[in-house]
């Protein structure tokens, strides 16, 4: 979920979420309902197909998941324990293909290639602490931090995406603390931190 949304990609923001909640309060929850993916050629199929192979929570059914969500609502009252991860967890409860790609330590980095890790400070799907932890997995990695909300920082035009483009084209990573001042793009600051 992006605060400002990404209209060019039909991704709603907080304003649209508020409108959907208001409509749901009047009996129309269609904007909050998950679309059923019925065939493998549906563009929305790949998300759960990959996510259910990569990430499984050890819940034996919906009641256990609901209990965890209630606990998370106490721990994280501002978001009431919600997050994109629960979408995958709920979809994967009865996924017919075995869990095959569990998290493991990073390995197999090509010598001479500096990994670039990109994460927003307020990403509801991948916590910033996870990005910092990933940074410790590599000897010479760089963490590019977008001071903002929303998942997938590359979708926001601005300095972070420009830095990723530069990295993909030239292999050049932004230096630590680059740039250290506020930028015009969305009024957010972008920084980079070197690995261990």
C-alpha positions in Angstrom: 0.0 0.0 0.0 1.4 3.4 -1.0 0.3 6.5 0.8 0.0 8.5 -2.4 -0.9 5.5 -4.6 0.4 4.9 -8.1 -2.3 5.9 -10.5 -0.2 5.0 -13.5 -0.2 1.4 -12.3 -3.8 1.4 -10.9 -2.4 1.0 -7.4 -4.6 2.8 -4.9 -3.3 5.0 -2.1 -4.6 5.8 1.4 -7.2 8.2 0.1 -8.7 5.4 -2.1 -8.5 3.0 0.9 -10.5 5.5 3.0 -13.1 5.8 0.2 -13.4 2.0 0.0 -13.8 1.7 3.8 -16.5 4.3 3.7 -18.3 2.4 0.9 -18.0 -0.8 2.9 -19.6 0.9 5.9 -22.6 1.5 3.6 -22.8 -2.1 2.5 -20.5 -2.2 -0.6 -17.2 -4.0 0.3 -16.3 -4.9 -3.3 -13.2 -2.6 -3.3 -11.9 -4.5 -0.3 -12.6 -7.9 -1.6 -9.9 -10.1 -3.1 -10.4 -11.0 -6.7 -10.5 -14.7 -7.4 -7.6 -15.9 -9.6 -9.1 -18.8 -11.6 -6.5 -19.6 -14.3 -2.7 -19.7 -14.5 -2.7 -17.1 -17.4 -4.3 -14.5 -15.2 -1.7 -11.7 -14.5 -2.4 -11.9 -10.8 -1.5 -15.7 -10.7 2.2 -15.3 -10.4 2.2 -13.4 -7.1 0.7 -16.2 -5.0 2.4 -18.9 -7.1 5.8 -17.5 -6.2 4.9 -16.3 -2.7 3.5 -19.7 -1.6 6.7 -21.4 -2.7 8.9 -18.8 -1.0 7.0 -18.1 2.2 4.8 -20.3 4.4 3.8 -19.6 7.9 3.1 -22.6 10.2 -0.6 -22.1 10.6 -2.8 -25.2 10.6 -5.9 -23.3 9.5 -7.7 -20.0 9.6 -8.5 -19.9 13.3 -4.7 -20.0 14.1 -4.1 -17.3 11.6 -6.9 -15.1 13.0 -5.4 -15.5 16.5 -2.0 -14.4 15.3 -3.6 -11.4 13.5 -5.4 -10.4 16.8 -2.0 -10.6 18.7 -0.4 -8.5 16.0 -3.2 -5.9 16.3 -2.1 -5.4 20.0 1.6 -5.2 19.1 1.0 -2.9 16.1 -2.2 -0.9 16.9 -1.7 1.7 14.1 -1.9 -1.0 11.4 -4.1 -3.3 13.5 -1.6 -6.1 12.6 -2.4 -6.0 8.9 0.2 -6.4 6.1 0.7 -7.9 2.7 2.2 -11.0 4.3 -1.2 -12.0 5.6 -2.5 -12.0 2.1 0.1 -14.6 1.1 -0.4 -16.6 4.4 -4.1 -16.8 3.9 -3.8 -17.7 0.2 -1.2 -20.4 1.0 -3.0 -22.2 3.8 -4.2 -24.9 1.4 -1.7 -24.3 -1.5 -1.5 -27.6 -3.4 2.3 -27.4 -4.2 4.9 -28.1 -1.5 6.9 -25.3 0.2 10.2 -25.4 -1.7 12.1 -22.2 -1.3 12.5 -21.4 2.4 14.6 -18.4 3.5 18.3 -19.2 3.9 21.6 -17.3 4.1 22.7 -15.4 1.0 25.2 -17.2 -1.1 26.6 -17.3 -4.6 27.3 -13.6 -5.2 29.5 -13.1 -8.2 33.0 -11.8 -7.2 33.4 -8.1 -8.0 29.6 -7.4 -7.9 28.4 -5.2 -5.1 24.8 -6.1 -4.1 22.4 -3.2 -3.9 19.6 -3.7 -1.4 16.7 -1.2 -1.7 14.1 -0.6 1.0 11.7 2.1 2.3 11.8 3.0 6.0 8.0 2.5 6.3 7.5 -0.5 4.0 4.4 -2.5 5.2 5.6 -5.7 3.5 9.3 -5.9 4.1 10.4 -4.3 7.4 13.4 -2.0 7.3 15.0 -4.2 10.0 14.9 -7.0 7.5 16.9 -4.9 5.0 19.4 -4.1 7.6 19.7 -7.8 8.5 20.2 -8.7 4.8 23.0 -6.1 4.7 24.9 -8.2 7.2 24.7 -11.2 4.8 27.1 -9.6 2.3 30.6 -8.3 2.7 30.3 -5.3 0.4 26.6 -4.7 -0.1 25.0 -1.2 -0.1 21.6 -0.5 1.4 19.7 2.3 -0.4 17.0 3.6 1.9 14.0 5.5 0.7 12.6 7.7 3.5 9.0 7.0 2.8 6.1 4.5 2.9 5.0 1.8 0.5 6.5 -1.3 -0.9 8.7 -1.6 -4.0 10.6 1.7 -3.9 11.5 1.4 -7.6 7.9 2.4 -8.6 8.3 5.9 -7.2 10.0 8.2 -9.7 12.9 10.1 -8.1 16.4 9.7 -6.7 16.0 6.2 -5.4 14.8 4.8 -8.8 17.5 6.9 -10.5 20.1 5.3 -8.3 18.8 1.8 -9.1 18.8 2.5 -12.8 22.4 3.8 -12.6 23.3 0.6 -10.7 21.6 -1.7 -13.2 23.2 0.1 -16.2 26.7 0.7 -14.8 27.1 -1.4 -11.6 27.8 1.8 -9.7 26.3 1.9 -6.2 25.4 5.1 -4.4 28.0 6.1 -1.8 27.0 5.8 1.9 24.7 8.6 3.0 23.9 9.6 -0.6 22.4 12.2 -0.9 22.1 13.2 2.7 19.7 16.1 2.2 16.0 16.3 1.4 15.1 15.9 -2.3 12.4 17.5 -4.3 10.8 14.1 -5.2 8.0 13.5 -2.7 9.9 15.5 -0.1 11.7 12.3 1.0 15.4 11.7 1.8 17.3 8.9 0.2 20.4 7.5 1.9 22.7 4.5 1.4 24.5 2.5 4.0 27.5 0.3 3.3 27.6 -3.4 4.3 29.8 -5.0 6.9 
